[in-house]
């Protein structure tokens, strides 16, 4: 058995789709609409879907000659922090998802690499890897609270939005510090 597939899928798991009611005739469709709890670690370093948050799945299962094509959208909340100013970010995302799950012993086994397409286990489809790939790839690696976020002052760490217009920190090169003392004495 390929190493990326679990040895046994739980048909009661919300991210496992049962295709027993989908005839194996190309062109047959079945709609699946459900709300599932988000799995753990669904995100990147600064932003992601909170574990247990409601993900709305609006999917279409289509029987094709080699397996089942799952397509549709995943909708859910995202939370994180701005990569510039560290303010919290809350938003929602709608991500398209499309994955072919090949029947066992189909010609897809011979014509594709192990990781190119998903594999069905009997009549079950594990949607979590495809959902994880779609959501994580749709998230920004450097999220911002707004496009024109100025970030933080690197010296004092205060939000630039909250500082006066002429805010600055005098930085004197230690090699020239003695000369700055001379100008202060003249004043």
C-alpha positions as CSV (number, residue, x, y, z in Angstrom):
1,X,0.0,0.0,0.0
2,X,1.4,3.5,-0.8
3,X,2.8,5.3,2.2
4,X,0.7,8.4,1.8
5,X,-2.6,6.5,2.3
6,X,-3.8,5.5,5.7
7,X,-4.4,1.8,6.2
8,X,-8.0,2.3,7.1
9,X,-10.5,5.1,6.6
10,X,-13.3,5.8,9.0
11,X,-16.5,6.2,7.0
12,X,-17.9,8.3,9.8
13,X,-15.2,10.9,9.6
14,X,-16.6,14.1,8.2
15,X,-13.8,14.5,5.7
16,X,-14.3,10.9,4.3
17,X,-16.7,10.7,1.4
18,X,-18.6,7.5,0.7
19,X,-19.3,6.8,-3.0
20,X,-21.4,3.7,-2.6
21,X,-24.5,5.6,-3.9
22,X,-22.6,7.0,-6.9
23,X,-22.8,4.5,-9.8
24,X,-19.6,3.8,-11.6
25,X,-20.9,5.1,-14.9
26,X,-19.1,8.1,-16.4
27,X,-21.2,11.3,-16.2
28,X,-23.2,10.4,-13.0
29,X,-23.2,13.3,-10.5
30,X,-23.9,13.6,-6.8
31,X,-23.9,16.8,-4.8
32,X,-22.4,16.9,-1.3
33,X,-23.1,19.8,1.0
34,X,-21.9,19.6,4.6
35,X,-20.3,21.6,7.3
36,X,-17.2,20.0,9.0
37,X,-14.9,20.9,11.8
38,X,-11.5,22.2,10.5
39,X,-8.6,19.8,11.2
40,X,-5.6,20.9,13.2
41,X,-2.8,22.9,11.7
42,X,-4.7,24.1,8.6
43,X,-2.7,27.1,7.8
44,X,0.7,28.7,7.5
45,X,2.8,30.4,10.2
46,X,0.9,33.7,10.5
47,X,-2.6,32.8,9.3
48,X,-4.8,29.8,9.2
49,X,-8.2,28.3,9.8
50,X,-8.7,27.8,13.6
51,X,-8.9,24.2,14.6
52,X,-12.6,23.1,15.0
53,X,-13.9,26.1,13.0
54,X,-16.8,25.4,10.6
55,X,-15.8,24.7,7.1
56,X,-18.6,24.6,4.6
57,X,-18.1,22.1,1.8
58,X,-20.1,22.5,-1.4
59,X,-18.9,19.6,-3.6
60,X,-19.8,17.7,-6.7
61,X,-18.8,14.1,-7.0
62,X,-18.7,13.0,-10.7
63,X,-18.1,9.5,-11.8
64,X,-15.5,9.4,-14.6
65,X,-13.9,6.4,-16.4
66,X,-10.9,6.3,-14.1
67,X,-12.5,7.2,-10.7
68,X,-14.4,10.0,-9.1
69,X,-13.7,13.7,-9.8
70,X,-14.4,15.8,-6.7
71,X,-14.8,19.5,-7.4
72,X,-16.4,22.5,-5.6
73,X,-15.6,25.0,-3.0
74,X,-14.5,25.1,0.7
75,X,-15.6,28.2,2.7
76,X,-14.4,29.0,6.2
77,X,-13.0,31.6,8.6
78,X,-9.3,32.5,8.9
79,X,-7.5,34.1,11.8
80,X,-3.9,35.3,12.1
81,X,-1.8,38.4,12.5
82,X,-0.5,41.0,10.2
83,X,3.0,40.4,9.0
84,X,3.8,44.1,9.3
85,X,2.2,45.4,12.4
86,X,1.1,42.2,14.2
87,X,-2.5,43.3,14.6
88,X,-5.0,40.4,14.6
89,X,-6.6,39.5,11.3
90,X,-10.0,37.8,10.9
91,X,-11.4,37.1,7.5
92,X,-13.1,34.3,5.5
93,X,-11.9,32.5,2.5
94,X,-13.6,30.6,-0.4
95,X,-11.3,28.1,-2.0
96,X,-11.9,26.0,-5.1
97,X,-11.0,22.4,-4.8
98,X,-10.7,19.8,-7.6
99,X,-9.2,16.3,-7.2
100,X,-9.4,13.0,-9.1
101,X,-9.6,9.9,-7.0
102,X,-8.7,6.8,-9.0
103,X,-10.5,3.5,-8.6
104,X,-8.3,0.7,-7.3
105,X,-6.6,-1.3,-10.1
106,X,-7.6,1.3,-12.8
107,X,-5.2,2.2,-15.6
108,X,-4.4,5.3,-13.6
109,X,-2.2,3.2,-11.4
110,X,0.0,2.4,-14.4
111,X,0.0,5.8,-16.1
112,X,0.6,8.1,-13.1
113,X,3.0,8.5,-10.3
114,X,1.9,7.6,-6.8
115,X,1.3,11.2,-5.6
116,X,-0.2,12.6,-8.8
117,X,-3.8,11.6,-8.1
118,X,-5.7,10.6,-5.0
119,X,-6.6,7.0,-4.6
120,X,-9.9,5.6,-3.4
121,X,-10.0,3.0,-0.7
122,X,-12.8,0.7,-1.6
123,X,-15.7,3.2,-1.9
124,X,-14.2,5.8,0.4
125,X,-12.4,9.0,-0.4
126,X,-10.2,10.8,2.0
127,X,-10.8,14.5,1.3
128,X,-8.5,15.9,4.0
129,X,-5.2,16.0,1.9
130,X,-6.8,17.8,-1.0
131,X,-8.6,20.2,1.3
132,X,-5.4,20.9,3.2
133,X,-3.5,21.5,-0.1
134,X,-6.2,23.8,-1.5
135,X,-6.6,25.9,1.7
136,X,-2.9,26.2,2.6
137,X,-1.9,27.2,-1.0
138,X,-4.7,29.9,-1.0
139,X,-3.4,31.6,2.2
140,X,-0.9,34.4,2.0
141,X,2.5,33.6,3.4
142,X,2.9,37.3,4.5
143,X,-0.7,38.5,5.4
144,X,-1.4,42.2,6.0
145,X,-4.3,43.8,7.9
146,X,-4.7,46.2,5.0
147,X,-2.7,46.8,1.8
148,X,-1.2,50.2,2.9
149,X,-0.3,48.9,6.5
150,X,2.8,50.9,7.4
151,X,3.9,48.4,10.1
152,X,5.8,49.2,13.3
153,X,8.6,51.7,14.1
154,X,11.7,49.5,14.2
155,X,13.2,51.5,17.1
156,X,10.3,51.8,19.6
157,X,7.8,49.2,18.2
158,X,4.8,51.5,18.1
159,X,2.4,51.3,15.2
160,X,3.4,54.0,12.6
161,X,-0.4,55.0,12.4
162,X,-0.2,56.0,16.1
163,X,3.0,58.1,15.9
164,X,3.2,61.8,15.1
165,X,4.2,62.8,11.5
166,X,7.8,63.8,12.3
167,X,8.5,60.8,14.5
168,X,12.1,59.7,14.3
169,X,14.9,58.3,16.5
170,X,18.3,60.0,16.3
171,X,20.9,57.5,15.6
172,X,24.5,58.5,15.9
173,X,27.2,56.3,14.6
174,X,29.4,55.6,17.7
175,X,32.5,56.5,15.7
176,X,31.1,60.1,15.3
177,X,29.6,60.4,18.8
178,X,32.5,62.7,19.9
179,X,31.8,65.2,17.1
180,X,28.1,65.4,18.0
181,X,29.2,66.5,21.5
182,X,31.1,69.5,19.9
183,X,28.0,70.7,18.0
184,X,25.9,70.6,21.2
185,X,28.6,72.7,23.1
186,X,28.4,75.4,20.4
187,X,24.7,75.7,20.7
